[in-house]
Structure formats: structure tokens, C-alpha cells
Amino acid sequence: MEFRYATNPEEAKHYTTQELREKYLGERLFLNGEINMLYTHEDRMIIGGAVPGTEELLLESSDDLKTDYFLERRELGIINVGGEGLVFVEGDEYRLKKRDCLYVGLGNKRVSFKSASPQNPAKFYLVSTLAHQAYPTKKVAIDDAQPAQMGSLSESNERTIYKYIHADGIQSCQLMLGMTLLEPNNMWNTMPAHLHDRRSEIYFYFDMPEDGRVFHFMGQPEETRHLVVKNEEVVISPAWSIHSGVGTSNYTFIWAMAGENYTFTDMDAVDMKKLK
């Protein structure tokens, strides 16, 4: 498990491009036949990728967590971004097609992953947060999720938002998880920008061509920086940072939030005049 410590905005103003990438960018999340984890001290979120090959992969605790099993003090959100796969939770089977979501609550001791076809392996994107209460394991397929249409073609941000884990959807302690799909010929997300100082956010970009890129903007509104992000890379966004991006073409991203407040309305809009 890789670890990233929390940072503050005054330090971030002086980071080089390489330092920004080392602090906030996860570049190799999916490794064939492995579960790969990244722990950030920003609200103690864990980001992971599981790519089962011919063998089933078991989600195990790390010595760094000091727990007997992974979900002893945590909850977990899973979205499949690859071929069809199966997740087993305490012996119960959940079949996930691409873009389907599964929530697994506190206290489940055995969680494992399997690809329906090793020739077209599943890619399970994992986000885990601390939890204090057990909620039921629940699946929401992309076909059953409630879409919300936002943006416009004239603003290059026409998109569909799917909210999976939230107060009015799958119940959780603090994890909020969803997905945004940009329509063709649209490249911008979350602009005008906003902040939510009471929680951190993770952006995972995927469904991009090999030579496609997203320019992810971060930092305080008056002191912005950017990261150049490839397909299937993830960005850690601290509470003090904006989180917006523009791509060389349309793309899809999964957003995950954790922190003090459990509502989508907890955000502070940033006037375009303030951005620098």
C-alpha cells in the first residue's frame, strides 16, 4: 500500500510539476492479477484497483492499518470499469457489468473479486473511507441509476451525472460516490469551480483514448496549478483545492467524497473573477 500525507496550500504554491504529481496523482492503479492500494491522509481515504486474472483476489488488511480485516473500521464503494466481474461478500455473489456500483459496509470480513472472463478482465475501482456504523451491502446497476442531465453544448460541459452512494441512494456512513459522463464534443467539468472545505474529493478519469489527456486544475482559487492526467489515473483533491478539468476529448470520471458533511449542497462557489 502506497501512502500520501496531507498537504497545505502554502506548501503547494511552491511545488514543481514533479512534486505536484508525487503528492496528488496516482498513475498505476490497475495491475493485472493484483489489488493495488493508495492511502491518502486527506480524510484517510483509500483508493484501489483490483484486476482479477485467472485467480480470485481476496481483499486483505494491510499491516499499516493495524486491523484484523480490511473492513473492520471501514466501508467500501466499488465501480467496475472493465469487463464483467463478480464480487463476493461473505459468500454472497454480486455480478457487476461495466459502470455498475456495489457498496460494502463495515464489518464484512471476506470480500473477493473475480473476472467473468480472464481474457476480458474486470477492473474494479475501489474507494474506502472510515465508518462507524454498518449499512447493508447493496448493488446499483448503471441501468437502474437515476441520471441527472447538466450543462450545455454551448459551454462544452453537457454531461450526465449518476449518483450511486449518497443520502438519497445507497446509504453509507460518510462515503459519497458517483460518476459523470461527458457527451461527445464536450470537454469541461466542474467549471465554474467550487470548494468544500469540510471534505476531500477523489477524481478518477477513465474511458479516454491512449493519447487523450485531461488537464486537471487544482489549488486555491487565486493560486491554481494543473496536472496532466492520462486514462485510468486518479487525482487527490484536498479540501482547500478546486477540482476541475478540461480534456482533449470527452471522458468519464468517478468522483468520491468523504469528510464532515454528507450532502451535495455543501459547496462554496468560486466566482470566475477570483480564479488566477
N, C-alpha and C positions, 0 to 999 in steps of 0.2 A: 504493500500500500504506500502510495506516494503522499507526502504531506506538504501543505501550503499554509504558511502562517498568515494571520490577518495583517493588513497594512493600513496606513493612514494617508490622507490626501496630501499632506505636506511632503512626505517622502516621495509619493508617486509623481509629484511635479518634476522630480529630478531624475527619474528612471530613464535609462536608454531604451531603445527598441527591444533589445535582447532581455533587459531586466523586466520590462513590461510583460513579455511573453513568458518568462520564467515565473512571474508572480501570478498571472491571471489566465493563461492559456493552457489547456490540456490538449496535447497533439496526437497521442496514440492511445485512444480509449479502447479500441476493439482489437484484440489479439486472438487469432484462431486457436480454439481449444482451451481458452483461458478465461478467468474472471479477473479483470484489471480494475483497481480501485484508486481513487484520488480523494484524499481527505482535506477539506479546507476548514480553517478555523473561523471563517465567516459563517456564523450561526451553526458551526460544526456540522455542515452538510457533507455527505459522502456521495461522490459521483462514480458511477461504474459502468463497465461494459462487459457483457457475457456473450461469448460466441461458442456455443457447443458444436463440436465436430462429431466424431463417431461415438464419443463418450458423453454421458450425462455429467453436468457440472454442479457441484454442491456449493452453496453459499455458506462459507465458514467465517467465523470470527477471526480477527487478527490479534496477535499478541499485544499490539498497540492499543486495542480497545479495552483490554482487561475485563472482558465478559466471556461467559461460557459459550454463548452462541450469538450470532450477528444481531438478531432482533430482540435481544434481552432487554435493551433500553431504547430501541429504535423502531421506526416504521419505514416502509419501503414503497416507492412507486416505480412501476416498470412499464416501458413502452417498447414494443418490438418495432425495429426499423429495418429488419431484414426479411429473410424467408420465414415461412410459417414455423412456429415453435411451440413448445409446451413448457409450462411452469408447474411444478409440483409443490404444493404447500401442505405439509403434514399428511401426505398421501393423496390429497385431492388434486385432480388434474385440471389445468386451465389451458386451453388452446388459444394461442394469440397469433392472429394474422398481422400483416404489416399495419402499423399505426394503432393497433388495439392496445388498451391500457389495463393494467392489473394493480390493485392496491393490496399490500400485505401488512397486517397490523402487528403491533407489539406482542411479543410472547410466542410467536411461531418459531419452533426450534429447527425444523427441517424445511429448507427451501432449495429446490434444484431446478436446473434448466436443461432442455433437450431440444435439438433441432428435429423437425419432422422429416427433413431430408438433409443429410450431411453434405450433399452436393450443392444445396442451396441453403446454407446455414442461417438460422435465426441470428439476429443481433439485438440483444436485449439491453436497452439503455436503462440504467438504474440510478435512482436518486433516493437517498435515505436521510432522514432527519431524526433528531431526538424525539422521544414520545413519552408520555406519562399515563396514557390510557389506551386500552386495547379496543380497536374497532374491527369489524368483520372484514375478512378478505372479500374483495369484490372486483369483478371484471366489467369494463365498459368497452365494447367494440366500437371502432370508428363509425360503423354504420348506425349505431344506436346513440352516438354522442350528439348533443344539441349544438348545431353550428350557429355562429354569430357572424354576420357579414359586416365588414367595416372598411373604411377608406374609399378611395375613388381612383379611377384610371388617370384622371387629370392630375392627381397628386402622386401618382406612381406608387400607391400603397393599398390597392384593392386586395383584400385578404379575407380569409375565413379563419375564425378562432374557435377552437374546440377546448372547452373547459372540462377536464376529467375529475380531478381531485380538488374539491372546494366545498364551501359551506352548503351549497345547494345541489351538490353532486355526490361523489363518493366521499364519505366522511373520514376525517383524519384528525390527528392532534394539531399539527401545525403545517404539514406539507401541503402546498398548493402546486398543482401540476397541470399543464395543458400544452396545446400545440397550435401553431399558427402556420397556415399555408398561404403563400403569396400567389396570386394569379399570374399567368404569363404576361410579360411586358410590365410587371410591377417589381420594384426593387427595394423600396424603403419600408422599414418597420420602426414603430415607436418614435415617430418624429411628427410634431413637436415632442421633445423629450420630457421625462419626468423623473422624480426621485421618490423613494420611500425609505426614509431614514430609519424606520423601525424594522426593516427586514432586508435580507440579502436575496439576490436572484442569480440563477444559473441559466445561461443560454447555450443550447446545443444545436448547431447548424448541420443540416443534412439534406439529402436529395439534390446535391449540387453536382454539376459536371466536373470532370477531372481537373480542368483548367479554370473552373469557376472560383471566385473569391467573394467573401463578404468583408467589407471594411466596417468593423465594429467600433463604434465610438464610445469612449468611457471617460471617466474623470469628473471633477466638479464642473458645473456648467460654465464657469468663467475660465477654466483651465483644462480643456479637453485634450485627449490623446486618442490614438486609434490602434487597433490590432488588425492585421490582415489574416483572415481565417479561411482555412480550406474545408472541404467536405468532411463531416463527422468529427469536427473539433468543437471544443467546449470552452466557454468563457465564464470566469467567476466575476460577478459584479458586486462589489461591496455596497453597503447601504448608502455611502456618500456619493456614489457614482451614477451618472446617467447610463443608459444601456439602449443603444440604438444602432441600426446598421443599414448599409446600402450594398447591394450585390451587383455583380457583373451580369446577372440574370435573376429570374425569380428563384426562390429557395423555400425550404421549410425549416422551422426551428421549434424546439421544445423548450418551454420556459418552466422553471421551478423556483418556488419562493419558500422561505422559512424565516421566522423571526417572531416579533412580539404580537403583531396584529394578523387577523385571519379574515381579511376582506379585500376585495379588489379595489374598493374605493379609497384605500389608504395610500394615496399618492399625492405628491406635490408637483403641480405642473410647472414647467420651466418655460418662461417667455423666450421666444426666438431671439429677442433683442439681448438677452443675457448670455447667450452662447458665444464662446470665443475659442 
